[in-house]
Amino acid sequence: MSAPVLELLDVSKNYHGLRPLRIASLTVGAREQVALLGFDQSTAEVFVNLVTGASLPDRGSIRMSGRATTEIADSAEWLTLVDRFGIVSRRAVLLDALTVVQNLAMPYTLEVEPPPAEVRARAVSLAEEVGLDTSALDRPIAELDAAGVFRARVARAVALDPAVLLFEHPTADVPRSDVVALATRCRAVAAARGIAAIVLTADREFAEASASRVLTLEPATGRLTGGGWWSRLRGR
């Protein structure tokens, strides 16, 4: 495995659920794709908030490229950390009334009616990278099907060249027939960019197609199990 980009050790966070979220140990390499099963929507959100430094653990340490989130001194440092993550989540807002190109231009500029030519070119390139139908680029996001919206979320997440992609229950709204194709595209995008990906999902089919390691959380202990010889044999 490559040098770690993210490390969690003996982490516990009380979020007023049945039990705290516990992660005994997790290390993710800088170019590795890891899928984590056993996280419901609430614990997935808590995990994302913890690793991005939006909240701090009650116990344990979380390190991004060797630096603990507890060492963040101010909002400027926190924003620098957040910029290293691309988040694919229904919580990440897309503006339904704007076109696909306008939504994909927004990471670069707020001048989107229309976006400057060079920004439009970057937005189109993102759309092509994630497999969006180029005939839909000037249609409102609201007219896309669920798979198209998913692809648009991935494009937005990679726009600013993050070090880590976080997928938060990515296939909750996606038809089963699209799951493997979307997972394969996500893995290809992360690999081509040389970035890490962490998939929090209850969808084992998506997990196995998108990641080189698939781990399952034991909520009572925080242990992450799996990723043994079968995953390695399959090259996932």
KOLTORTI-768950 format. One record per residue: x, y, z of N, C-alpha, C, O in turn. Coordinates in Angstrom, 1 decimal, decimal comma. Each point is the difference from the previous one (the first is absolute). Layout:
N
NODE    n.X    n.Y    n.Z   ca.X   ca.Y   ca.Z    c.X    c.Y    c.Z    o.X    o.Y    o.Z
NODE      X      Y      Z      X      Y      Z      X      Y      Z      X      Y      Z
...
REM end
This chain:
236
NODE    n.X    n.Y    n.Z   ca.X   ca.Y   ca.Z    c.X    c.Y    c.Z    o.X    o.Y    o.Z
NODE    0,8   -1,2    0,0   -0,8    1,2    0,0    0,9    1,2    0,0    1,0    0,1    0,6
NODE   -1,5    1,0   -1,3    0,8    1,3   -0,1   -0,1    0,6    1,4   -0,7   -0,4    0,9
NODE    1,5    1,5   -0,8    0,1    0,8    1,3   -1,5    0,4    0,4   -0,8    0,4   -0,9
NODE    0,5   -0,5    2,2   -1,3    0,3    0,4   -0,4    1,5   -0,2    0,7    0,9    0,3
NODE   -1,9   -0,7   -0,8   -0,6    1,3   -0,1   -0,9    0,3    1,1   -0,3    1,1    0,4
NODE   -0,3   -2,2    0,2   -1,0    0,2    1,1    0,2   -1,2    1,0    0,2   -1,1   -0,4
NODE   -0,1    1,5    1,7    0,2   -1,0    1,0   -1,0    0,3    1,2    0,0    1,1    0,5
NODE   -0,7   -2,1   -0,1   -0,8    0,1    1,2    0,4   -1,1    1,0    0,2   -1,1   -0,4
NODE   -0,1    1,5    1,7    0,5   -0,9    1,0   -0,8    0,2    1,3    0,0    1,1    0,5
NODE   -0,7   -2,2   -0,1   -0,7    0,0    1,3   -1,0    1,2    0,1   -0,1    0,7    1,0
NODE   -0,6   -0,5   -2,1   -1,0    1,2   -0,1   -1,3   -0,4    0,6   -0,6   -1,1   -0,3
NODE    0,0    2,0    1,0   -1,3   -0,1    0,6   -0,7    1,3   -0,1    0,6    1,0    0,4
NODE   -1,9   -0,9   -0,9   -0,7    1,2    0,0   -1,5   -0,3    0,3   -0,7   -0,7   -0,6
NODE    0,3    1,3    1,7   -1,4   -0,1    0,5   -0,9    1,0   -0,9    0,3    1,2    0,0
NODE   -1,3   -1,7   -0,6   -0,8    0,8   -0,9   -1,5   -0,2    0,4   -0,9    0,4   -0,8
NODE    0,7   -0,9    2,0   -1,4   -0,2    0,6   -0,7   -1,1   -0,8   -1,3    0,0    0,0
NODE    2,0   -0,9   -0,5   -0,6   -1,2   -0,5   -0,1   -1,1    1,0    0,2    0,3    1,2
NODE   -0,4   -1,6   -1,6   -0,1   -1,1    0,9    1,3   -0,2    0,7    0,1   -0,3    1,2
NODE    1,0    0,5   -1,9    1,4   -0,1    0,6    0,9    1,0   -0,8   -0,4    0,5   -1,1
NODE    1,5   -0,1    1,7    0,9    0,9   -0,8    0,5   -0,7   -1,3    0,0   -1,2   -0,1
NODE    0,4    2,0   -0,8    0,7   -0,5   -1,2    1,4   -0,3    0,5    0,7    0,9    0,5
NODE   -0,3   -2,1   -0,7    1,4   -0,4    0,3    0,7   -0,5   -1,2   -0,5   -0,8   -0,8
NODE    1,8    1,2    0,7    0,9   -0,5   -1,1    1,3   -0,4    0,7    0,7    0,9    0,5
NODE   -0,5   -2,2   -0,3    1,2   -0,5    0,7    1,3    0,4   -0,8    0,9    0,6    0,6
NODE   -0,9   -0,8   -1,9    1,2    0,3   -0,8   -0,4    0,0   -1,5   -0,6   -0,9   -0,5
NODE    1,1    1,9   -0,2   -0,2    0,1   -1,4    1,1    0,8   -0,6    0,2    1,1    0,4
NODE    0,5   -1,7   -1,4    1,0    0,7   -0,7   -0,3   -0,1   -1,5   -0,2   -1,1   -0,5
NODE    0,2    2,3   -0,2   -0,3    0,0   -1,4    1,2    0,6   -0,8    0,5    1,1    0,4
NODE    0,0   -1,8   -1,3    1,2    0,4   -0,8   -0,4    1,1   -1,0   -1,2    0,2   -0,3
NODE    2,2    0,6   -0,1   -0,3    1,2   -0,8   -0,7   -0,3   -1,4   -0,6    0,9   -0,5
NODE    0,7   -2,1    0,0   -0,6   -0,4   -1,3   -0,9   -1,2    0,2   -0,3   -0,6   -1,0
NODE   -0,2    0,4    2,2   -0,8   -1,2    0,3   -1,5    0,3   -0,1   -0,4    1,1    0,4
NODE   -0,3   -2,1   -0,8   -1,5    0,1    0,0   -0,5   -1,0    1,1    0,3   -1,2   -0,1
NODE   -1,0    1,7    1,1   -0,5   -0,9    1,1   -1,5    0,2    0,1   -0,5    1,2    0,0
NODE   -0,2   -2,3    0,2   -1,4    0,1    0,2   -0,3   -0,5    1,4    0,5   -1,0    0,5
NODE   -1,4    1,8    0,2   -0,3   -0,4    1,4   -1,5   -0,3    0,1   -0,9    0,9   -0,3
NODE    0,6   -2,1    0,7   -1,4   -0,4    0,2   -0,3    0,1    1,5    0,9    0,0    0,8
NODE   -2,2    0,0   -0,5   -0,5    0,1    1,4   -0,2    1,4    0,5   -0,3    0,1    1,2
NODE    0,3    0,9   -2,0   -0,3    1,3    0,4   -1,3    0,4   -0,5   -0,3    0,0   -1,3
NODE   -0,7    0,4    2,2   -1,2    0,5   -0,5    0,1    1,5   -0,3    1,2    0,5    0,0
NODE   -2,2    0,1   -0,4    0,1    1,4   -0,5    0,5    0,9    1,1    0,8    0,9   -0,3
NODE   -1,2   -1,1    1,5    0,4    0,9    1,1    1,5   -0,2    0,3    0,8    1,0    0,2
NODE   -0,3   -2,3   -0,1    1,4   -0,2    0,3    0,9    0,4   -1,1    1,1    0,4    0,2
NODE   -1,6   -0,6   -1,5    0,8    0,5   -1,1    0,2    1,5    0,0    1,1    0,5   -0,2
NODE   -2,1    0,2    0,6    0,1    1,5    0,1    1,0    0,3    1,1    0,8    0,9   -0,1
NODE   -0,9   -1,6    1,3    0,9    0,3    1,1    1,5   -0,3   -0,5    0,9    0,8    0,3
NODE   -0,7   -1,9   -1,0    1,3   -0,4   -0,5    0,6    1,2   -0,9    1,1    0,4    0,2
NODE   -2,0    0,0   -1,1    0,5    1,1   -1,0    0,3    1,2    0,8    1,1    0,7   -0,3
NODE   -1,9   -0,3    1,3    0,3    1,2    0,8    1,3   -0,1    0,8    0,8    0,9    0,1
NODE   -0,5   -2,2    0,4    1,2   -0,2    0,7    1,2    0,1   -0,9    1,0    0,7    0,4
NODE   -1,0   -1,4   -1,5    1,3    0,0   -0,8    0,3    1,3   -0,7    1,1    0,4   -0,3
NODE   -2,2    0,4    0,1    0,2    1,4   -0,6    0,3    1,0    1,1    0,2    1,2   -0,4
NODE   -0,2   -1,5    1,7    0,3    0,9    1,0   -1,2    0,9    0,4    0,1    0,9    0,8
NODE   -1,3   -1,2   -1,4   -1,2    0,8    0,4   -0,4   -0,2    1,4   -0,6    0,8    0,6
NODE    0,9   -2,0   -0,1   -0,2   -0,3    1,5    1,2   -0,8    0,4    0,8   -0,6   -0,8
NODE   -0,5    0,6    2,1    1,1   -0,7    0,6   -0,4   -1,2    0,8   -1,1   -0,1    0,5
NODE    1,9   -0,9   -0,5   -0,3   -1,3    0,7    0,0    0,3    1,5    0,7    0,8    0,5
NODE   -1,5   -1,6    0,2    0,0    0,1    1,5    1,3   -0,7    0,5    0,5    0,3    1,1
NODE    0,0   -1,3   -1,9    1,2   -0,7    0,4    0,7   -0,5   -1,3   -0,7   -0,2   -1,0
NODE    2,0    0,1    1,1    0,7   -0,5   -1,1    0,6    1,0   -0,9   -0,2    1,2    0,3
NODE    0,8   -1,6   -1,4    0,6    1,0   -0,9   -0,4   -0,3   -1,5   -0,2   -1,1   -0,4
NODE    0,1    2,2   -0,3   -0,3    0,0   -1,5    1,1    0,8   -0,6    0,1    1,2    0,3
NODE    0,7   -1,8   -1,3    1,0    0,8   -0,6   -0,1    0,0   -1,5   -0,3   -1,1   -0,6
NODE    0,4    2,2    0,0   -0,1    0,2   -1,4    1,4    0,4   -0,5    0,6    1,0    0,4
NODE    0,1   -1,9   -1,2    1,4    0,2   -0,4    0,9    0,3    1,2    0,9    0,8   -0,1
NODE   -1,1   -1,5    1,2    0,8    0,0    1,2   -0,4    1,1    1,0    0,6    0,0    1,1
NODE   -1,5    0,9   -1,5   -0,4    1,1    1,0   -1,3   -0,4    0,6   -1,0   -0,3   -0,7
NODE    0,9    0,4    2,0   -1,2   -0,2    0,8   -1,0    1,1   -0,2    0,3    1,1    0,0
NODE   -1,6   -1,5   -0,1   -1,0    1,0   -0,1   -0,1    0,9    1,2   -0,5    1,1    0,0
NODE    0,9   -1,7    1,2    0,0    0,8    1,2    1,0    1,1    0,0   -0,1    0,9    0,9
NODE    1,0   -0,9   -1,9    1,0    1,1    0,0   -0,4    1,2   -0,9    0,7    0,9   -0,1
NODE   -1,9   -1,0   -0,5   -0,5    1,1   -0,8   -0,2    1,2    0,9   -0,8   -0,1    1,0
NODE    1,4    1,2   -1,3    0,0    1,2    0,9   -1,1    1,0   -0,3   -0,5    0,6    0,9
NODE    0,1   -0,5   -2,2   -1,0    1,0   -0,3   -0,8   -0,4   -1,2    0,3   -1,0   -0,6
NODE   -1,2    1,9    0,2   -0,9   -0,3   -1,2    0,8   -0,1   -1,3   -0,4   -0,8   -0,9
NODE    1,4    1,6    0,8    0,8    0,0   -1,2    0,7   -1,4   -0,2    0,0   -0,5   -1,1
NODE    0,5    0,0    2,2    0,7   -1,4   -0,1   -1,1   -1,0   -0,3    0,3   -1,0   -0,7
NODE   -1,5    1,1    1,3   -1,0   -1,0   -0,2   -0,5    0,0   -1,4   -0,2   -1,0   -0,6
NODE    0,1    2,2    0,0   -0,4    0,1   -1,4    1,0   -0,6   -1,0   -0,3   -0,7   -1,0
NODE    1,6    0,8    1,4    1,1   -0,6   -0,8   -0,2   -1,5    0,1    0,2   -0,7   -1,0
NODE   -0,5    0,1    2,2   -0,2   -1,4    0,1   -1,2   -0,5   -0,8    0,1   -1,0   -0,7
NODE   -1,2    1,7    0,8   -1,3   -0,3   -0,7    0,3   -0,1   -1,5   -0,6   -0,8   -0,7
NODE    1,4    1,7    0,2    0,2    0,1   -1,4    0,8   -1,3   -0,5    0,0   -0,3   -1,2
NODE    0,5   -0,5    2,1    0,7   -1,2   -0,4   -1,0   -1,2   -0,2    0,4   -1,0   -0,4
NODE   -1,6    1,3    0,7   -1,1   -1,1   -0,1   -1,0    0,4   -1,1   -0,3    1,2   -0,1
NODE   -0,1   -2,2   -0,7   -1,1    0,2   -0,9   -1,1   -0,9    0,6    0,2   -1,2    0,2
NODE   -1,4    1,7    0,0   -1,1   -0,7    0,6   -1,1   -0,3   -0,9   -0,6    0,9   -0,6
NODE    0,2   -2,2    0,4   -1,1   -0,4   -0,8   -1,1   -0,4    0,9    0,0   -1,0    0,6
NODE   -1,0    1,9   -0,5   -1,1   -0,2    1,0   -1,2    0,8   -0,5    0,1    1,0   -0,7
NODE   -1,3   -1,5    1,2   -1,2    0,7   -0,3    0,0    1,3    0,8   -0,8    0,9   -0,3
NODE    1,7   -0,8    1,3    0,1    1,3    0,7    0,7    1,1   -0,7   -0,1    1,1    0,3
NODE    0,9   -1,5   -1,3    0,7    0,9   -0,9   -1,0    0,6   -1,0   -0,5   -0,7   -0,9
NODE    0,3    2,0    1,0   -1,1    0,6   -0,8    0,3    0,1   -1,5    1,1    0,5   -0,4
NODE   -2,0   -0,9   -0,4    0,0    0,3   -1,4   -1,3    0,9   -0,2   -1,0   -0,2    0,6
NODE    1,2    1,2   -1,5   -1,1    1,0   -0,2   -0,9   -0,5   -1,2    0,5    0,1   -1,2
NODE   -1,7   -0,6    1,5   -0,8   -0,7   -1,0   -0,3    0,9   -1,2   -0,2   -0,5   -1,1
NODE    0,0    1,8    1,3   -0,4    0,9   -1,1    1,2    0,4   -0,9   -0,3    0,4   -1,1
NODE    1,5   -0,7    1,5    1,2    0,3   -0,8    0,3   -1,2   -0,9   -0,4   -1,1    0,4
NODE    1,1    1,3   -1,5    0,3   -1,1   -0,9    1,2   -0,8    0,6    0,6    0,4    1,0
NODE   -0,4   -1,5   -1,6    1,1   -0,8    0,4    1,3    0,7    0,0    0,8    0,0    0,9
NODE   -0,5    0,7   -2,0    1,2    0,8   -0,2    0,1    1,1    1,1    1,1    0,2    0,5
NODE   -2,2    0,5   -0,3    0,1    1,0    1,0    0,3   -0,5    1,4    0,8    0,6    0,7
NODE   -1,4   -1,8   -0,3    0,3   -0,6    1,3    1,5   -0,4    0,0    0,6    0,1    1,1
NODE   -0,1   -0,6   -2,2    1,4   -0,5    0,1    1,0    1,2   -0,2    1,2   -0,2    0,4
NODE   -1,7    1,3   -0,8    0,9    1,2    0,0    0,1    0,7    1,3    0,9    0,8    0,3
NODE   -1,8   -1,1    0,6   -0,1    0,8    1,3    1,2   -0,2    0,9    0,3    0,9    0,8
NODE    0,4   -2,0   -0,8    1,3   -0,1    0,8    1,0    1,0   -0,4    0,9    0,3    0,7
NODE   -1,0    0,2   -2,0    1,0    0,9   -0,5   -0,4    1,4    0,0    0,9    0,9    0,0
NODE   -2,2   -0,6   -0,2   -0,5    1,4   -0,1   -1,4    0,0    0,4   -0,8   -1,0   -0,1
NODE    0,3    2,2    0,5   -1,4    0,3    0,2   -0,6    0,6   -1,2   -1,2    0,3    0,0
NODE    2,0    0,0   -1,0   -0,5    0,6   -1,2   -0,4   -1,2   -1,0    0,8   -0,5   -0,7
NODE   -2,0    0,1    0,9   -0,5   -1,2   -0,8   -1,1    0,3   -1,0   -0,5   -1,0   -0,5
NODE    0,1    2,2    0,3   -1,1    0,3   -0,9    0,5    0,9   -1,2   -0,4    1,2    0,0
NODE    1,1   -1,7   -0,9    0,6   -1,3   -0,1    1,4    0,0    0,6    0,6    1,1    0,3
NODE    0,0   -2,3    0,0    1,4    0,0    0,5    1,0    0,4   -1,1   -0,3   -0,2   -1,2
NODE    1,4    0,8    1,5    1,0    0,4   -0,9    0,4   -1,3   -0,8   -0,1   -1,1    0,4
NODE    0,6    1,3   -1,6    0,3   -1,1   -1,0    1,0   -1,0    0,7   -0,2   -1,2   -0,2
NODE    1,3    1,7    0,8    1,0   -0,9    0,6   -0,6   -0,8    1,2    0,3   -1,2    0,2
NODE   -1,3    1,8    0,5   -0,6   -0,7    1,1   -1,0   -1,0   -0,6   -0,1   -1,2    0,5
NODE   -0,6    1,5   -1,5   -0,9   -0,9   -0,6    0,8   -1,2   -0,5   -0,5   -1,2    0,1
NODE    1,6    1,4   -0,7    0,9   -1,1   -0,5    0,4   -1,0    1,1    0,0   -1,2   -0,2
NODE    0,3    1,8    1,4    0,3   -0,8    1,1   -1,2   -0,8    0,5    0,1   -1,2    0,4
NODE   -1,2    1,8   -0,4   -1,3   -0,7    0,4   -0,3   -1,1   -0,9   -0,4   -1,1    0,4
NODE    0,5    1,3   -1,7   -0,2   -1,0   -1,0    0,9   -1,2    0,2   -0,4   -1,1   -0,1
NODE    1,7    1,4    0,3    1,0   -1,0    0,3   -0,4   -0,9    1,2    0,2   -1,2   -0,1
NODE   -0,6    1,9    1,1   -0,5   -0,8    1,2   -1,1   -0,9   -0,3   -0,1   -1,2    0,4
NODE   -0,9    1,7   -1,2   -1,2   -0,8   -0,3    0,5   -1,2   -0,8   -0,6   -1,1    0,2
NODE    1,5    1,3   -1,2    0,4   -1,1   -0,8    0,8   -1,0    0,9   -0,1   -1,2   -0,2
NODE    0,8    1,6    1,1    0,8   -0,8    0,9   -0,8   -1,0    0,8    0,3   -1,2    0,2
NODE   -1,5    1,7    0,2   -0,9   -0,9    0,9   -1,0   -0,7   -0,9   -0,8   -0,8    0,6
NODE    0,8    1,0   -1,9   -0,9   -0,7   -0,8   -1,4    0,6   -0,2   -0,9   -0,8   -0,4
NODE    0,8    2,1    0,6   -1,3    0,6   -0,2   -0,3    0,1   -1,5    0,9    0,2   -0,8
NODE   -2,1   -0,3    0,4   -0,4    0,1   -1,4    0,2    1,5   -0,4   -0,6    0,9    0,6
NODE    1,4   -0,7   -1,6    0,3    1,3   -0,4   -1,2    0,8   -0,6    0,0    1,2    0,0
NODE   -1,0   -2,0   -0,4   -1,2    0,7   -0,6   -0,8    0,6    1,1   -0,9    0,8   -0,2
NODE    1,2   -1,1    1,5   -0,8    0,5    1,1    0,7    1,2    0,7   -0,5    0,5    1,0
NODE    1,6   -0,1   -1,5    0,8    1,0    0,8   -0,7    1,4    0,1    0,3    0,7    1,0
NODE   -1,1   -0,4   -1,9   -0,7    1,3    0,1   -1,4   -0,1    0,4   -0,8    0,9   -0,2
NODE    0,4   -2,1    0,8   -1,3   -0,2    0,6    0,1    0,2    1,5    1,1   -0,2    0,6
NODE   -2,2    0,6    0,0    0,0    0,2    1,5    0,3   -1,4    0,7   -0,4   -1,0   -0,5
NODE    1,1    1,1    1,6    0,3   -1,2    0,8   -1,2   -0,7    0,3    0,0   -1,3    0,0
NODE   -1,1    2,0    0,3   -1,3   -0,7    0,3   -0,5   -0,9   -1,0   -0,8   -0,9    0,3
NODE    1,3    1,0   -1,6   -0,5   -0,9   -1,0    0,9   -1,3   -0,1   -0,4   -0,9   -0,8
NODE    1,4    0,8    1,5    0,8   -1,2    0,0   -0,6   -1,1    0,8   -0,8    0,2    0,9
NODE    1,1   -1,5   -1,4   -0,5   -1,1    0,9    1,0   -0,2    1,1    0,9    0,8    0,2
NODE   -1,2   -1,7    0,7    0,7   -0,2    1,3    1,5   -0,3   -0,3    0,9    0,5    0,7
NODE   -0,6   -1,3   -1,7    1,4   -0,3   -0,3    0,7    1,3   -0,5    1,2    0,2    0,3
NODE   -1,9    0,6   -1,1    0,6    1,2   -0,5    0,3    1,0    1,1    1,1    0,6    0,0
NODE   -2,0   -0,5    1,0    0,3    0,9    1,1    1,2   -0,6    0,8    0,8    0,8    0,5
NODE   -0,8   -2,1   -0,3    1,2   -0,6    0,7    1,3    0,4   -0,7    0,9    0,4    0,6
NODE   -0,9   -0,5   -1,9    1,2    0,3   -0,8    0,4    1,5    0,2    1,1    0,4    0,1
NODE   -2,2    0,5   -0,1    0,3    1,4    0,2    0,6    0,2    1,4    0,9    0,9    0,1
NODE   -1,4   -1,6    0,9    0,6    0,2    1,3    1,5   -0,4    0,1    0,8    0,6    0,6
NODE   -0,5   -1,7   -1,3    1,4   -0,4   -0,1    0,8    1,0   -0,7    1,1    0,3    0,5
NODE   -1,6    0,3   -1,6    0,8    1,0   -0,7    0,2    1,2    0,9    1,1    0,5    0,0
NODE   -2,1    0,0    0,7    0,2    1,1    0,9    1,0   -0,4    1,1    0,8    0,9    0,4
NODE   -0,8   -2,1    0,1    0,9   -0,4    1,0    1,5    0,0   -0,4    0,8    0,3    0,9
NODE   -0,5   -0,6   -2,1    1,4   -0,1   -0,5    0,4    1,3   -0,6    1,2    0,1   -0,4
NODE   -2,0    0,9    0,3    0,3    1,2   -0,8    1,2    0,8    0,5    0,8    0,5   -0,8
NODE   -0,6   -0,5    2,1    1,2    0,7    0,6    1,1   -0,9    0,4    0,8    0,4    0,9
NODE   -0,7   -1,5   -1,6    1,2   -0,9    0,2    0,2   -0,4    1,5    1,0    0,3    0,5
NODE   -2,0   -1,0    0,1    0,2   -0,4    1,4    1,0   -1,1    0,1    0,3   -0,7   -0,9
NODE    0,2    0,5    2,2    0,8   -1,2    0,3   -0,8   -1,2    0,3    0,5   -1,2   -0,2
NODE   -1,7    1,4    0,7   -0,9   -1,1    0,4   -1,4    0,2   -0,5   -0,5    1,1    0,2
NODE   -0,1   -2,1   -0,8   -1,4    0,1   -0,3   -0,8   -0,8    1,1    0,3   -1,1    0,3
NODE   -1,4    1,7    0,2   -0,8   -0,6    1,0   -1,4   -0,2   -0,6   -0,6    0,9   -0,5
NODE    0,2   -2,2    0,4   -1,4   -0,3   -0,5   -0,9   -0,4    1,2    0,3   -0,9    0,7
NODE   -1,3    1,7   -0,5   -0,9   -0,2    1,1   -1,3   -0,6   -0,5   -0,9    0,7   -0,5
NODE    0,7   -2,0    0,7   -1,2   -0,7   -0,5   -0,3    0,4   -1,4   -1,1    0,5   -0,3
NODE    2,0   -0,7   -0,7   -0,2    0,6   -1,3   -1,1   -0,6   -0,8   -0,5    0,7   -0,9
NODE    0,1   -1,9    1,1   -1,0   -0,7   -0,9   -1,4    0,0    0,6   -0,8   -0,8   -0,4
NODE    0,5    1,6    1,4   -1,3   -0,1    0,7   -1,1    0,3   -1,0   -1,1   -0,6    0,2
NODE    1,3    1,4   -1,2   -1,0    0,4   -1,0    0,2   -0,6   -1,3   -0,8    0,3   -1,0
NODE    1,8   -1,2    0,8    0,4   -0,4   -1,3   -0,7   -1,4   -0,3    0,1   -0,9    0,8
NODE   -0,6    0,7   -2,0   -0,6   -1,3   -0,4    1,1   -1,1    0,0    1,2    0,3   -0,3
NODE   -1,6   -1,5    0,7    1,0   -1,1    0,1    0,7   -0,2   -1,3    1,2   -0,4    0,0
NODE   -1,8    0,6   -1,1    0,6   -0,3   -1,3    1,2    0,9   -0,3    0,8   -0,3   -0,9
NODE   -0,7    1,5    1,6    1,0    0,9   -0,3    1,2   -0,1    1,0    1,0    0,6   -0,2
NODE   -1,1   -1,4    1,3    0,9    0,0    1,1    1,4   -0,4   -0,5    1,0    0,7    0,3
NODE   -0,8   -1,8   -1,0    1,3   -0,5   -0,3    0,7    1,0   -0,9    1,2    0,3    0,1
NODE   -1,9    0,2   -1,1    0,6    1,0   -1,0    0,5    1,2    0,8    1,1    0,5   -0,3
NODE   -1,9    0,0    1,2    0,4    1,2    0,7    1,2   -0,3    0,9    0,9    0,8    0,1
NODE   -0,9   -1,9    0,6    1,1   -0,4    0,9    1,3   -0,1   -0,8    1,0    0,4    0,4
NODE   -1,1   -1,1   -1,6    1,2   -0,1   -0,8    0,5    1,3   -0,5    1,2    0,2    0,0
NODE   -2,1    0,7   -0,3    0,5    1,4   -0,5    0,6    0,7    1,2    1,0    0,7   -0,2
NODE   -1,6   -0,8    1,4    0,6    0,7    1,2    1,4   -0,5    0,3    0,9    0,8    0,2
NODE   -0,7   -2,1   -0,3    1,3   -0,6    0,2    1,0    0,5   -1,0    1,2    0,2    0,3
NODE   -1,6   -0,2   -1,6    0,8    0,4   -1,1    0,4    1,5    0,2    1,2    0,4   -0,2
NODE   -2,1    0,5    0,6    0,3    1,4    0,2    1,0    0,2    1,1    1,0    0,7   -0,2
NODE   -1,2   -1,4    1,3    1,0    0,1    1,1    1,4   -0,5   -0,4    1,0    0,6    0,4
NODE   -1,0   -1,7   -1,1    1,3   -0,6   -0,4    0,7    0,9   -1,0    1,2    0,2    0,2
NODE   -1,9    0,3   -1,1    0,6    0,9   -1,0    0,6    1,3    0,6    1,0    0,5   -0,4
NODE   -1,7    0,0    1,4    0,5    1,2    0,7    1,0   -0,3    1,1    0,6    0,9    0,5
NODE   -0,4   -2,2   -0,2    0,9   -0,4    1,1   -0,4    0,5    1,4    0,8    0,4    0,8
NODE   -2,1   -0,5   -0,6   -0,5    0,5    1,3   -0,7   -1,2    0,8   -0,3   -1,0   -0,6
NODE    0,2    1,2    1,9   -0,7   -1,0    0,8   -1,5    0,1   -0,1   -0,5    1,1   -0,3
NODE   -0,2   -2,1    0,6   -1,4    0,0    0,1   -0,5   -0,8    1,2    0,5   -1,1    0,2
NODE   -1,5    1,6    0,5   -0,6   -0,7    1,1   -1,5    0,0   -0,3   -0,6    1,0   -0,1
NODE    0,1   -2,2    0,0   -1,5   -0,2   -0,3   -0,7   -0,5    1,3    0,3   -1,1    0,5
NODE   -1,2    1,9    0,0   -0,9   -0,4    1,1   -1,3   -0,4   -0,6   -0,7    0,8   -0,5
NODE    0,4   -2,1    0,6   -1,2   -0,5   -0,7   -0,6   -1,2    0,7    0,7   -0,7    0,8
NODE   -1,9    0,4   -1,1   -0,7   -1,3    0,4   -0,1   -0,9   -1,2   -0,5   -1,1    0,1
NODE    1,0    1,6   -1,2   -0,1   -0,7   -1,3    1,3   -0,8   -0,3    0,9    0,6   -0,5
NODE   -1,0   -1,9    0,8    1,2   -0,8   -0,2    0,4   -0,1   -1,5    1,2    0,0   -0,3
NODE   -2,2    0,0   -0,6    0,4   -0,1   -1,4    0,8    1,3   -0,4    1,0   -0,2   -0,7
NODE   -1,4    1,3    1,1    0,7    1,2   -0,3    1,4    0,0    0,7    1,0    0,4   -0,7
NODE   -1,0   -0,8    1,9    1,3   -0,1    0,8    1,0   -0,9   -0,7    1,1    0,4   -0,2
NODE   -1,5   -1,5   -0,3    0,9   -1,0   -0,6    0,5    0,5   -1,3    1,1   -0,4   -0,4
NODE   -1,9    1,1   -0,4    0,4    0,5   -1,3    0,8    1,3    0,1    0,7    0,3   -1,0
NODE   -0,8    0,4    2,1    0,7    1,3    0,1    1,3    0,0    0,8    0,7    1,0   -0,1
NODE   -0,4   -2,0    0,8    1,1    0,0    1,0    0,9   -1,1   -0,1   -0,4   -1,1   -0,4
NODE    1,7    1,3    0,8    1,0   -1,1    0,1   -0,1   -0,7    1,3    0,5   -1,1    0,1
NODE   -1,1    1,7    0,9   -0,2   -0,6    1,3   -1,5    0,3    0,4   -0,5    1,1   -0,1
NODE   -0,2   -2,2    0,6   -1,3    0,2    0,5    0,0   -0,5    1,5    0,3   -1,1    0,3
NODE   -0,6    2,0    0,6    0,0   -0,2    1,4   -1,3    0,2    0,6   -0,8    0,8   -0,5
NODE    0,5   -1,6    1,6   -1,3    0,1    0,6    0,2    0,4    1,5    0,8   -0,5    0,7
NODE   -1,6    1,5   -0,3    0,1    0,5    1,4   -0,7   -0,9    0,9   -1,2   -0,4   -0,2
NODE    1,8    0,1    1,4   -0,6   -0,6    1,1   -0,3    1,1    1,0    0,9    0,5    0,7
NODE   -2,2    0,0   -0,6   -0,3    1,2    0,7    0,4   -0,1    1,5    0,4    1,1    0,6
NODE   -0,5   -2,2    0,0    0,2   -0,1    1,4    1,5    0,2    0,4    0,3    0,6    1,0
NODE    0,6   -1,1   -1,9    1,4    0,1    0,3    0,7    1,1   -0,9    1,1    0,4    0,4
NODE   -1,6   -0,1   -1,5    0,6    1,0   -0,9    1,0   -0,7   -0,9    0,7    0,6   -0,8
NODE   -0,6   -2,0    0,8    0,9   -0,7   -0,9   -0,5    0,0   -1,4   -1,2   -0,1   -0,2
NODE    2,1    0,3   -0,8   -0,3   -0,1   -1,4    0,5   -1,3   -0,5    1,3   -0,2    0,0
NODE   -2,1   -0,7   -0,4    0,4   -1,4   -0,4   -0,2   -0,2   -1,5   -0,9    0,6   -0,6
NODE    1,7   -1,5    0,0   -0,1   -0,3   -1,4    1,2    0,4   -0,8    1,1    0,3    0,6
NODE   -1,2   -0,2   -1,9    1,1    0,4   -0,8    1,1   -1,1   -0,1    1,2    0,4   -0,2
NODE   -1,6   -1,6    0,4    1,0   -1,1    0,0    0,3   -0,5   -1,4    0,0    0,7   -1,0
NODE    0,4   -2,1    0,9    0,5   -0,5   -1,2   -1,0    0,0   -1,1    0,4    0,1   -1,2
NODE   -1,7   -0,2    1,5   -1,0    0,1   -1,1    0,0    1,3   -0,7   -0,1    0,0   -1,3
NODE    0,1    1,1    2,0    0,1    1,3   -0,6    1,3    0,1   -0,9   -0,1    0,5   -1,1
NODE    1,2   -0,9    1,7    1,2    0,1   -0,8    0,0   -0,9   -1,2    0,5    0,5   -1,1
NODE   -1,1   -1,6    1,2   -0,1   -1,0   -1,2   -0,8    0,7   -1,1    0,4   -0,2   -1,2
NODE   -1,4    0,9    1,6   -0,9    0,6   -1,0    0,6    1,3   -0,5   -0,6    0,6   -1,0
NODE    1,7   -0,1    1,6    0,5    1,3   -0,4   -0,8    1,2    0,4    0,0    1,0   -0,7
NODE   -0,8   -1,2    1,8   -0,9    1,1    0,4    0,4    0,4    1,4   -0,6    0,9    0,6
REM end
